Amino acid sequence: MVRRLVALRRRTCVAAIALAALAGLAPLAARAGEVHVAVAANFTEAAKEIVGRFEAASGHRAILSFGSTGQLYAQISHAAPFEVFLAADPVRPRMAVEAGLAVPGSQVTYATGRIVLFSPDRALVTGEATLRDGRFARLAIANPATAPYGAAAVEVLQALGVHETLRERLVQGNNIAQAYQFVATGNAELGFVALSQVVGHDRGSRWIVPFELYRPIAQDAVLLRPGAGNTAAVAFMAFLQGPEARAVNRKYGYGAGD
């Protein structure tokens, strides 16, 4: 009887210690969460830097998946396990809210993008005259049906009255990252790319397209339903609107979203 009582006391003591240890670890577990983020391809490098700062500041981990805004939305609508959506337009985040895929009231503009006509050839791009002269065989753009940067490129061509003339020379990438690759690898002599893709160097020639030729590209983020109860997802949305993220945006040529 005494032995059983001693054993019971020992088991109770061990259980109490284990519970105390778990209680002590609970705040750490809450801090060290994980969030899965779908990111528009144009925002790749900026997103990577923002995530590095977010992880250092919060202890959370962010896992990024990149693609065109349209492709990512299609994946989200088919239950892809994303918790935050960084789009390259305000339309898909709004659609996500209306379809019950995202949290109402969580949509915010995190950045404003710009497009650039870029060529590795230092002498090729001189401004809108380059498009009017048409002294090139291929012009790369992102797919305007799925990529807002591609839609903006078409707006520019239409505003300049050269869209029909150049239609047969257009080479479409699935997203703005692929459009840039077409230009960088010589598969197209020039292309419409995101300012963020060329802002860090002075190689080649470029024309930063004025806003009067296309609508500024408002890039919105939204908290998806699977992230509603995830402290890491909520923390990432907050960080995205803070001063550190906005400083990164400016570094990569984006309007900060404020």
Backbone bond lengths (Angstrom), bond angles and torsions (degrees), N, CA, C in turn:
res aa  C-N    CA-C-N  psi(-1)  N-CA   C-N-CA  omega(-1)  CA-C   N-CA-C  phi
1 M - - - 1.459 - - 1.517 110.52 -
2 V 1.356 115.48 -45.92 1.463 119.99 179.72 1.519 110.00 -63.23
3 R 1.382 115.12 -41.83 1.464 118.37 -179.66 1.526 111.08 -62.77
4 R 1.356 115.50 -41.24 1.468 118.15 179.67 1.519 110.88 -63.75
5 L 1.335 116.74 -38.09 1.458 121.54 -179.90 1.525 110.43 -65.50
6 V 1.347 116.22 -42.44 1.469 120.60 178.66 1.519 110.32 -63.17
7 A 1.359 115.65 -43.97 1.465 119.86 -179.71 1.523 110.66 -62.87
8 L 1.353 115.65 -40.82 1.464 119.56 179.48 1.525 110.60 -63.10
9 R 1.336 115.66 -41.52 1.464 119.68 178.88 1.531 110.89 -63.51
10 R 1.349 115.86 -39.73 1.461 119.28 179.29 1.524 110.88 -63.28
11 R 1.376 115.48 -44.97 1.469 118.84 179.75 1.527 111.06 -62.95
12 T 1.348 116.27 -39.17 1.462 120.64 178.72 1.518 110.39 -64.11
13 C 1.321 116.16 -40.12 1.463 121.53 179.89 1.524 110.84 -64.91
14 V 1.351 115.69 -45.61 1.465 120.15 178.92 1.513 110.65 -61.44
15 A 1.333 117.28 -43.24 1.458 121.54 179.52 1.521 110.90 -61.93
16 A 1.337 115.76 -41.05 1.460 119.76 179.56 1.522 111.28 -64.20
17 I 1.331 116.59 -41.49 1.464 121.07 178.25 1.522 110.48 -63.36
18 A 1.354 115.54 -42.78 1.465 119.64 179.85 1.519 110.95 -62.73
19 L 1.341 116.86 -42.96 1.459 120.12 179.20 1.517 111.40 -64.42
20 A 1.335 115.64 -39.10 1.463 119.30 178.31 1.523 110.97 -64.11
21 A 1.344 115.41 -40.33 1.467 119.29 179.21 1.522 110.54 -64.23
22 L 1.336 116.17 -43.41 1.465 119.75 179.12 1.513 111.44 -64.05
23 A 1.329 115.96 -37.82 1.460 119.47 178.59 1.517 110.45 -64.33
24 G 1.338 115.08 -38.29 1.455 118.84 178.45 1.509 112.99 -68.13
25 L 1.333 117.20 -29.60 1.457 121.10 -178.78 1.519 112.44 -85.27
26 A 1.309 117.79 -19.10 1.463 120.81 -174.44 1.520 113.31 -55.92
27 P 1.353 119.80 -45.90 1.459 118.13 178.51 1.520 112.41 -61.46
28 L 1.348 117.44 -37.13 1.463 120.38 178.73 1.510 110.43 -63.86
29 A 1.338 117.26 -42.74 1.455 120.64 179.68 1.519 110.63 -61.71
30 A 1.335 115.87 -38.42 1.456 119.77 179.98 1.520 110.39 -65.85
31 R 1.329 115.85 -38.01 1.462 119.28 -179.51 1.517 111.34 -72.63
32 A 1.313 118.05 -36.26 1.463 121.79 -173.78 1.519 110.67 -93.31
33 G 1.320 116.58 63.44 1.453 120.89 178.83 1.512 111.76 -91.04
34 E 1.323 115.32 -173.64 1.460 122.08 -177.35 1.520 108.31 -141.63
35 V 1.334 116.59 137.83 1.451 120.85 -179.79 1.526 109.13 -132.28
36 H 1.328 115.51 136.15 1.464 121.93 178.35 1.530 108.67 -101.53
37 V 1.329 115.78 122.26 1.462 121.56 -171.40 1.526 110.46 -120.21
38 A 1.333 116.69 127.08 1.462 122.60 173.15 1.525 107.51 -92.36
39 V 1.343 116.60 125.92 1.469 121.21 -170.79 1.522 110.72 -127.07
40 A 1.329 116.55 130.26 1.463 121.39 174.69 1.529 109.77 -59.58
41 A 1.323 116.60 139.20 1.462 121.91 -170.55 1.515 113.72 -58.49
42 N 1.336 117.72 -33.33 1.473 119.41 -178.40 1.519 111.95 -62.56
43 F 1.333 116.59 -23.91 1.463 121.25 -173.50 1.530 112.10 -95.48
44 T 1.313 117.25 14.33 1.471 121.68 -171.77 1.526 113.18 -54.60
45 E 1.322 117.62 -58.69 1.467 120.16 -173.21 1.529 111.12 -68.32
46 A 1.319 116.76 -41.13 1.463 119.39 177.92 1.528 110.53 -62.33
47 A 1.338 116.62 -42.00 1.466 120.48 -179.78 1.522 111.30 -62.02
48 K 1.318 116.57 -41.78 1.472 119.93 179.57 1.530 110.83 -60.62
49 E 1.325 116.72 -42.33 1.464 119.17 179.98 1.527 111.34 -69.88
50 I 1.315 116.68 -40.50 1.464 120.22 178.02 1.528 110.31 -61.49
51 V 1.321 116.48 -41.83 1.463 120.34 179.64 1.531 110.80 -63.36
52 G 1.320 116.95 -41.04 1.460 119.48 177.33 1.525 111.89 -57.79
53 R 1.308 116.16 -42.82 1.464 120.41 178.97 1.532 111.26 -70.49
54 F 1.322 115.53 -39.29 1.470 120.14 178.65 1.520 111.15 -61.75
55 E 1.324 116.92 -46.33 1.458 120.55 -178.34 1.526 111.18 -64.81
56 A 1.336 116.63 -38.80 1.460 119.85 179.09 1.521 111.62 -67.33
57 A 1.317 116.49 -35.49 1.466 120.45 -176.80 1.521 112.99 -81.44
58 S 1.341 117.17 -31.94 1.468 120.07 -170.18 1.520 115.15 -108.99
59 G 1.335 117.17 -24.21 1.463 120.01 -172.30 1.510 113.34 84.05
60 H 1.327 117.88 -10.19 1.461 121.83 176.09 1.525 110.11 -76.24
61 R 1.325 115.17 164.35 1.453 121.97 175.69 1.528 108.88 -116.97
62 A 1.337 116.84 135.80 1.464 121.18 177.68 1.523 109.04 -117.64
63 I 1.322 116.03 128.43 1.463 122.64 178.98 1.529 107.73 -107.67
64 L 1.337 116.23 121.04 1.459 121.63 -173.47 1.526 111.46 -102.33
65 S 1.333 115.53 140.46 1.462 122.89 171.46 1.524 107.36 -127.53
66 F 1.353 116.46 130.76 1.462 120.70 -173.32 1.528 111.45 -111.48
67 G 1.329 115.87 149.59 1.451 121.51 177.02 1.514 109.69 178.39
68 S 1.326 116.61 179.80 1.460 118.63 174.41 1.526 108.53 -70.63
69 T 1.317 115.18 154.88 1.459 119.95 -178.61 1.528 111.62 -58.70
70 G 1.336 116.12 -42.50 1.459 119.80 -179.88 1.517 112.50 -64.97
71 Q 1.323 116.45 -42.07 1.466 120.19 178.87 1.523 111.09 -64.50
72 L 1.331 116.17 -43.12 1.460 119.51 -179.85 1.530 111.05 -64.65
73 Y 1.326 116.68 -40.33 1.463 118.75 178.81 1.533 110.71 -63.39
74 A 1.334 116.00 -39.78 1.465 119.09 178.06 1.528 110.63 -60.60
75 Q 1.336 116.84 -40.26 1.463 120.47 178.18 1.531 111.12 -65.89
76 I 1.335 115.83 -41.46 1.470 120.00 178.92 1.525 110.74 -62.75
77 S 1.325 116.19 -40.83 1.468 119.83 -179.37 1.526 111.93 -68.86
78 H 1.353 116.00 -16.65 1.472 120.37 175.94 1.535 110.94 -105.54
79 A 1.325 115.45 28.12 1.474 123.08 170.53 1.519 114.19 70.90
80 A 1.341 118.13 28.76 1.471 119.31 171.65 1.532 108.47 -60.40
81 P 1.326 118.61 144.32 1.468 121.20 -170.41 1.530 114.12 -81.65
82 F 1.325 117.56 50.78 1.457 121.20 176.29 1.523 109.55 -91.69
83 E 1.336 114.87 152.84 1.466 119.87 -179.02 1.530 112.47 -118.35
84 V 1.328 116.46 -21.82 1.466 122.50 175.14 1.519 107.65 -134.93
85 F 1.317 116.49 141.56 1.468 122.55 -178.38 1.519 108.68 -122.53
86 L 1.341 117.13 115.49 1.460 123.40 174.42 1.522 107.27 -103.26
87 A 1.315 116.22 98.53 1.461 121.84 -176.74 1.524 110.42 -91.35
88 A 1.329 115.40 171.10 1.460 120.92 175.31 1.517 110.97 -103.99
89 D 1.316 116.52 15.52 1.461 121.33 175.39 1.528 108.20 -154.59
90 P 1.336 117.79 169.77 1.466 119.87 175.88 1.522 112.84 -88.88
91 V 1.343 116.55 -9.93 1.464 120.78 -171.53 1.521 111.89 -70.68
92 R 1.350 117.37 -52.04 1.468 118.99 -176.13 1.521 112.18 -66.01
93 P 1.339 120.64 -41.26 1.460 118.20 174.89 1.530 112.56 -58.39
94 R 1.337 116.64 -39.06 1.462 119.62 177.27 1.524 110.93 -65.12
95 M 1.335 116.01 -40.90 1.465 119.83 176.89 1.526 110.78 -61.67
96 A 1.353 115.61 -38.37 1.466 119.47 179.68 1.525 111.04 -63.00
97 V 1.329 116.46 -40.48 1.464 119.89 177.92 1.527 110.07 -65.45
98 E 1.340 115.98 -46.31 1.467 120.01 -177.58 1.528 112.48 -64.40
99 A 1.346 115.94 -29.45 1.466 120.04 -179.88 1.522 112.51 -86.63
100 G 1.322 117.10 1.12 1.464 120.28 -179.42 1.514 113.33 78.63
101 L 1.347 116.89 15.47 1.469 121.19 -178.89 1.523 112.35 -92.03
102 A 1.326 116.98 -13.24 1.457 121.43 -176.64 1.525 109.85 -135.18
103 V 1.310 115.47 164.19 1.462 122.40 -175.42 1.529 110.05 -80.06
104 P 1.312 118.94 121.75 1.468 120.84 177.74 1.527 111.39 -57.11
105 G 1.330 115.93 139.30 1.457 120.60 178.47 1.514 114.93 84.57
106 S 1.342 117.47 -2.69 1.469 119.53 -176.53 1.537 113.26 -94.56
107 Q 1.328 117.66 -7.35 1.474 120.33 -175.98 1.523 111.26 -72.83
108 V 1.336 116.12 129.01 1.467 122.25 179.33 1.527 109.34 -139.32
109 T 1.326 116.69 152.48 1.466 121.32 171.76 1.523 107.92 -86.71
110 Y 1.329 116.68 117.70 1.463 120.13 -177.05 1.523 112.44 -100.72
111 A 1.352 118.17 -16.06 1.455 121.33 -179.24 1.523 109.62 -163.75
112 T 1.328 115.95 158.78 1.464 121.80 173.20 1.522 107.81 -124.06
113 G 1.340 115.68 122.85 1.460 120.64 -174.28 1.518 113.63 -96.76
114 R 1.353 115.18 160.86 1.458 122.17 176.33 1.524 108.38 -132.54
115 I 1.343 116.05 151.92 1.456 120.15 175.99 1.522 110.26 -107.62
116 V 1.330 113.38 154.31 1.459 122.42 -177.38 1.518 108.65 -134.69
117 L 1.320 116.92 138.29 1.467 121.05 169.37 1.520 105.79 -87.72
118 F 1.330 116.66 118.77 1.470 121.17 -170.78 1.516 111.48 -130.92
119 S 1.342 115.56 143.76 1.462 122.33 172.68 1.522 109.14 -142.80
120 P 1.346 117.60 143.13 1.464 119.75 173.91 1.529 112.14 -66.45
121 D 1.325 116.77 -19.13 1.462 122.64 178.43 1.535 108.95 -77.94
122 R 1.308 116.35 117.46 1.466 121.06 -175.57 1.522 113.07 -62.99
123 A 1.327 117.02 -22.58 1.464 119.97 -175.13 1.527 114.02 -100.00
124 L 1.323 118.01 -6.61 1.460 119.33 -169.81 1.520 114.21 -78.65
125 V 1.324 117.88 -49.31 1.458 120.67 -173.81 1.526 110.28 -91.34
126 T 1.334 115.44 119.14 1.466 121.09 179.68 1.526 112.05 -122.91
127 G 1.326 116.84 1.66 1.459 120.64 -177.44 1.509 109.55 130.99
128 E 1.321 116.85 -159.48 1.459 119.91 -178.58 1.522 111.82 -64.63
129 A 1.337 117.50 -21.75 1.466 121.05 178.43 1.519 111.39 -60.89
130 T 1.319 117.12 -28.96 1.471 121.10 178.49 1.525 110.26 -59.94
131 L 1.303 116.93 -40.95 1.469 121.42 179.92 1.530 111.08 -74.06
132 R 1.304 116.32 -36.42 1.466 119.12 179.75 1.526 111.56 -70.53
133 D 1.337 116.63 -37.81 1.466 120.56 -179.63 1.524 111.55 -71.38
134 G 1.330 116.44 -36.06 1.461 121.13 175.96 1.511 114.83 65.39
135 R 1.326 117.96 35.60 1.466 120.77 -179.17 1.538 111.00 -88.91
136 F 1.292 114.85 58.32 1.460 122.01 179.21 1.517 107.71 -157.89
137 A 1.334 115.61 160.27 1.465 120.52 -177.97 1.520 112.19 -96.22
138 R 1.349 117.77 -33.66 1.465 120.76 -175.39 1.520 110.90 -138.47
139 L 1.335 113.87 139.02 1.455 122.15 177.38 1.527 107.62 -124.51
140 A 1.328 117.12 118.63 1.465 121.50 -176.89 1.528 111.21 -87.84
141 I 1.323 115.32 136.87 1.467 121.84 171.52 1.527 107.79 -140.44
142 A 1.319 115.87 161.43 1.467 119.60 171.37 1.528 108.58 -78.94
143 N 1.312 116.23 156.33 1.456 121.62 -179.60 1.542 109.91 -58.83
144 P 1.325 117.95 113.79 1.474 119.16 -176.21 1.524 113.78 -66.92
145 A 1.326 117.79 -17.40 1.465 120.54 -179.87 1.524 111.98 -76.25
146 T 1.327 117.23 -27.20 1.465 120.00 -175.74 1.528 113.49 -121.81
147 A 1.330 118.06 -17.59 1.463 121.79 -174.64 1.531 110.15 -118.45
148 P 1.321 118.90 116.96 1.458 121.16 180.00 1.536 113.73 -56.66
149 Y 1.330 117.64 -30.91 1.461 119.23 178.28 1.533 110.64 -69.45
150 G 1.315 117.16 -30.19 1.454 120.78 173.98 1.515 111.37 -70.37
151 A 1.326 116.62 -40.71 1.466 120.99 177.07 1.522 110.27 -62.73
152 A 1.331 117.31 -38.52 1.471 120.87 177.95 1.525 110.80 -65.48
153 A 1.333 117.16 -38.02 1.464 120.79 178.18 1.523 110.53 -61.97
154 V 1.314 117.17 -42.86 1.466 120.95 178.45 1.527 109.99 -63.87
155 E 1.334 117.81 -39.67 1.461 120.91 176.03 1.524 110.94 -56.54
156 V 1.333 116.77 -42.86 1.471 121.33 -179.59 1.522 110.46 -64.01
157 L 1.314 116.42 -47.45 1.464 120.51 -179.99 1.524 111.04 -60.73
158 Q 1.312 116.48 -40.14 1.466 119.91 178.74 1.524 111.47 -69.20
159 A 1.326 116.91 -39.91 1.467 120.46 179.53 1.529 111.43 -63.45
160 L 1.323 116.16 -33.02 1.469 120.94 179.72 1.529 111.91 -86.70
161 G 1.319 117.45 -6.47 1.458 121.22 178.54 1.515 114.63 74.06
162 V 1.347 116.82 26.21 1.472 119.57 -177.29 1.527 112.40 -118.92
163 H 1.322 117.55 5.18 1.453 119.16 -174.51 1.524 111.95 -61.89
164 E 1.315 117.70 -47.02 1.462 120.44 -178.61 1.520 111.05 -66.52
165 T 1.321 117.19 -37.87 1.462 121.61 179.84 1.526 111.45 -63.11
166 L 1.318 115.91 -38.92 1.467 120.62 -173.56 1.526 113.45 -98.62
167 R 1.310 118.09 -1.30 1.469 121.12 -173.59 1.525 112.50 -51.97
168 E 1.339 117.76 -44.07 1.466 121.25 -176.30 1.526 112.72 -72.19
169 R 1.312 117.37 -12.29 1.471 120.34 -179.72 1.529 112.33 -97.19
170 L 1.320 117.36 -3.77 1.458 120.12 -177.04 1.528 111.14 -74.36
171 V 1.328 115.17 134.30 1.463 122.57 174.31 1.524 106.62 -116.67
172 Q 1.325 116.59 119.76 1.461 120.12 -174.13 1.519 112.24 -99.36
173 G 1.327 114.92 129.44 1.459 120.56 169.66 1.515 109.27 -94.17
174 N 1.319 116.45 157.23 1.462 119.81 177.81 1.522 111.87 -61.64
175 N 1.330 115.93 -31.18 1.457 122.02 179.00 1.518 108.46 -150.22
176 I 1.317 116.69 179.96 1.467 120.36 -175.36 1.530 111.67 -68.64
177 A 1.320 117.49 -27.39 1.466 120.09 177.00 1.524 110.25 -65.74
178 Q 1.324 117.37 -41.48 1.461 119.95 179.09 1.525 110.87 -71.34
179 A 1.322 117.96 -35.85 1.464 120.62 176.02 1.529 110.06 -60.03
180 Y 1.326 116.46 -42.08 1.469 119.98 177.63 1.525 110.89 -64.16
181 Q 1.328 116.56 -39.45 1.468 120.04 178.99 1.522 111.48 -62.31
182 F 1.322 118.38 -38.39 1.462 121.41 177.21 1.524 110.42 -57.53
183 V 1.327 116.22 -41.27 1.463 120.37 -179.45 1.530 110.47 -73.71
184 A 1.320 116.40 -45.80 1.466 120.35 -176.27 1.520 112.59 -63.68
185 T 1.329 117.40 -31.05 1.468 121.20 -178.12 1.523 113.16 -93.98
186 G 1.348 117.52 0.13 1.448 120.41 177.86 1.515 115.55 84.54
187 N 1.333 117.33 6.59 1.465 119.56 176.44 1.525 111.68 -73.14
188 A 1.299 116.64 -16.22 1.464 123.29 171.12 1.526 106.70 -142.28
189 E 1.319 116.83 139.69 1.467 119.36 -177.63 1.524 113.11 -68.32
190 L 1.329 116.11 -28.90 1.458 121.04 -179.64 1.515 108.82 -155.04
191 G 1.322 115.49 169.59 1.460 118.15 -179.00 1.514 111.43 -168.98
192 F 1.326 114.72 161.83 1.457 120.88 172.52 1.526 107.59 -86.18
193 V 1.323 116.27 118.96 1.459 122.10 -178.97 1.525 108.69 -127.59
194 A 1.311 116.24 173.37 1.460 120.64 176.57 1.523 109.74 -79.47
195 L 1.318 116.36 141.18 1.464 120.21 176.70 1.522 110.60 -54.43
196 S 1.318 116.90 -35.73 1.467 120.85 -178.81 1.524 112.66 -60.66
197 Q 1.338 117.50 -23.57 1.467 120.91 -177.62 1.521 112.71 -80.08
198 V 1.320 117.87 -17.63 1.467 120.30 -176.82 1.519 112.94 -124.73
199 V 1.331 117.49 -2.16 1.454 119.99 -173.56 1.527 112.28 -66.80
200 G 1.328 118.13 -21.79 1.464 120.45 -175.67 1.517 115.13 -88.13
201 H 1.335 118.64 3.67 1.476 119.94 179.43 1.525 109.56 -149.07
202 D 1.321 116.78 167.05 1.468 121.16 179.75 1.523 111.84 -116.74
203 R 1.326 117.33 22.47 1.462 120.59 179.39 1.523 110.60 -71.94
204 G 1.333 115.02 153.51 1.453 120.53 174.73 1.517 112.73 69.35
205 S 1.335 115.08 -158.15 1.466 121.56 178.82 1.513 108.37 -129.75
206 R 1.322 116.32 152.60 1.466 119.67 -174.75 1.516 111.17 -153.86
207 W 1.314 113.54 157.16 1.468 122.03 173.15 1.514 107.19 -133.96
208 I 1.334 116.02 114.45 1.460 120.08 176.19 1.520 107.02 -77.68
209 V 1.310 116.13 113.26 1.463 121.60 -171.13 1.531 109.98 -69.06
210 P 1.329 117.27 127.32 1.475 119.28 179.84 1.525 111.85 -67.82
211 F 1.327 114.99 148.93 1.463 120.49 -175.41 1.523 113.77 -64.97
212 E 1.328 117.94 -19.12 1.462 117.53 179.70 1.526 112.55 -69.20
213 L 1.334 117.61 -11.10 1.460 121.11 179.66 1.535 113.24 -96.34
214 Y 1.321 118.03 -8.93 1.466 121.30 177.75 1.523 108.38 -161.72
215 R 1.308 114.44 161.24 1.458 118.87 178.67 1.525 109.79 -77.42
216 P 1.340 118.11 132.94 1.466 120.01 175.96 1.525 110.57 -51.28
217 I 1.304 115.91 141.68 1.465 120.82 -173.30 1.528 109.68 -90.02
218 A 1.330 115.50 94.59 1.465 120.38 176.74 1.521 108.38 -74.89
219 Q 1.318 116.65 123.07 1.467 121.86 -179.45 1.524 108.89 -106.47
220 D 1.324 115.34 117.33 1.461 120.76 -175.52 1.522 111.94 -108.00
221 A 1.311 114.08 149.00 1.468 121.84 174.69 1.519 108.51 -116.04
222 V 1.331 115.56 154.84 1.459 120.29 177.86 1.523 109.00 -148.26
223 L 1.329 115.01 146.48 1.459 121.51 175.91 1.518 108.45 -84.31
224 L 1.315 116.71 118.82 1.461 121.01 -179.04 1.529 110.46 -79.89
225 R 1.319 115.74 158.72 1.471 120.80 -176.25 1.526 113.27 -53.84
226 P 1.360 119.47 -43.65 1.470 118.49 -179.73 1.527 113.27 -62.03
227 G 1.339 117.62 -19.81 1.460 120.49 -179.36 1.509 114.39 -93.10
228 A 1.321 117.20 -2.77 1.467 120.50 -174.17 1.530 112.56 -59.82
229 G 1.316 116.93 -36.09 1.456 120.18 -179.46 1.512 113.83 -100.89
230 N 1.315 116.55 11.74 1.468 121.71 -177.03 1.527 109.40 -102.05
231 T 1.330 116.76 113.42 1.465 119.93 -177.89 1.526 111.75 -61.73
232 A 1.337 117.46 -31.69 1.470 120.09 179.16 1.524 110.84 -67.31
233 A 1.333 116.77 -39.42 1.469 120.73 178.98 1.521 110.59 -66.51
234 V 1.321 116.79 -44.35 1.461 121.24 178.94 1.530 109.95 -63.20
235 A 1.330 116.60 -41.00 1.465 121.02 179.38 1.525 110.97 -65.37
236 F 1.332 117.01 -37.91 1.465 119.93 179.82 1.530 110.39 -66.26
237 M 1.310 117.93 -42.03 1.466 120.85 177.47 1.523 110.73 -59.48
238 A 1.311 116.97 -40.86 1.465 120.66 178.77 1.525 110.95 -67.32
239 F 1.329 116.72 -42.62 1.466 120.96 -179.10 1.526 110.52 -63.62
240 L 1.313 116.43 -36.34 1.458 122.47 -178.38 1.530 111.77 -60.62
241 Q 1.316 116.42 -24.89 1.462 121.04 -178.66 1.523 112.75 -100.27
242 G 1.330 116.94 3.04 1.454 121.34 -176.06 1.517 113.56 -91.26
243 P 1.329 117.44 177.33 1.466 122.45 -174.54 1.526 114.65 -64.06
244 E 1.332 117.93 -34.54 1.466 119.04 -179.29 1.522 111.36 -66.97
245 A 1.322 116.70 -44.69 1.461 120.65 179.22 1.521 110.54 -65.26
246 R 1.314 117.57 -39.32 1.460 120.76 -179.66 1.520 111.19 -66.69
247 A 1.317 117.00 -35.04 1.468 120.34 176.33 1.527 110.69 -64.10
248 V 1.328 117.07 -39.52 1.465 121.12 176.87 1.526 109.81 -64.54
249 N 1.322 116.87 -42.82 1.467 120.45 178.30 1.524 111.06 -54.57
250 R 1.307 116.55 -48.34 1.467 120.44 -178.63 1.525 110.87 -63.06
251 K 1.306 116.60 -39.19 1.461 120.94 179.00 1.519 111.27 -58.29
252 Y 1.321 117.39 -35.62 1.461 121.98 -177.29 1.533 113.13 -96.40
253 G 1.326 117.03 13.53 1.450 120.01 173.22 1.503 115.85 85.47
254 Y 1.325 117.70 13.58 1.459 121.44 177.95 1.529 110.19 -95.64
255 G 1.331 115.72 149.31 1.439 118.51 161.70 1.511 106.99 -66.17
256 A 1.297 116.48 145.71 1.469 119.57 -169.89 1.507 113.97 -76.33
257 G 1.322 117.89 -6.92 1.448 119.66 179.88 1.520 112.85 89.18
258 D 1.341 115.69 4.96 1.470 118.73 179.63 1.507 110.38 -112.03
